[in-house]
Amino acid sequence: MSEPDHVIDVLNSGTLIRLLPGLVASLPFLCVLTGDASIRRRPMARVTEPLRAMGVTVMGRQADTLPPLAIRGGPLMGLTHHMAVASAQVKSCLLLAGLRAEGETSIVEPAPSRDHTERMIRFAGGRVQREEVSGGVGTVRVWPLERLSLDAVAVPGDFSSAAFFLVAALLTSNSDVTTENCGLNPSRTGLLAVLERMGADIRVERGEMPGPEPEGRVTARSSVLVATEVGPTEVPGLIDELPLFLLAAARAEGMSRLRGAAELRAKESDRLEVMASILRALGVDVTEHPDGMDVVGKPHGWPGGAVFPCADHRMAMVGAVAGAASEKGVVVDDVDCISVSYPGFTETLESLGGTWKRQR
């Protein structure tokens, strides 16, 4: 790997802006990382501080807390880092750095977070393990090695993308949707357990595991939902799907509650604020909290409305799902932003019987 001759632009990828520093941390050259406007608002101290403790020279805006980041790598020392908030991105950054550090690197997380990186490291011949302590608290340890060895890797379909159509089926009358070859990593599919608790008609058929990740088929059918609560220990397993949980809660009987999700305020948008705005536009009664929301469901649905996703791809797709489940449709003022994570979203929606049209 050689020194880049220009700034690396991660565009809108929050995963890259947090994982790449760990990857280049041990390399003896300068690397500058930046991204779009939302990425340049991402808090980075949770990455830069432990990397600096490992021996990396790293600088950024606002006292090294915001991108762009300038990283000059070099020899690393392993460390023990206690994470205040469970974050797969932060954990993965430190695991990647730990692969080239001297000694053991340990990350103590307050709750289990997504383990894609651990699975890939093991699949490639590395040594990494998680030791449970109590109450969800655990320590993830990684040891250095000279090189990883990977051939072809089977990558299953993205559960976060599939989840939009699964929830659309639950909320739309006389509907059923089946996703094939869908990633079923248990640290990633927390939304399924929450929806099943709400009474959702969901069937999961697990398939073979040709690579480091489990996969299979998931079918969702129109369902009558009841309210539930999602708390801090459950949040890491469905952090990107929480807006979909809130939309499902908007159709459930009773009041649903979400707590421990302050992390949503530091995504591509303030997703708690934007979701509250979207649900209110649909006529749903919500109470916003610093780390969550209360949602009083409308089991009989909503006529329609207009939503403003604030250039956030997931919020735009939530608006589209709300439109599919409405009586008259929902106007989404920005569908172009969806291409950040799902360029074919509107075509997939149409293939399932949904309709949309671009207003001028």
Summary of the structure (lengths in Angstrom):
residues: 360
radius of gyration: 20.9
end to end distance: 47.3
largest distance: 60.8
contacts: 1220
relative contact order: 0.09
helix: 34%
strand: 25%
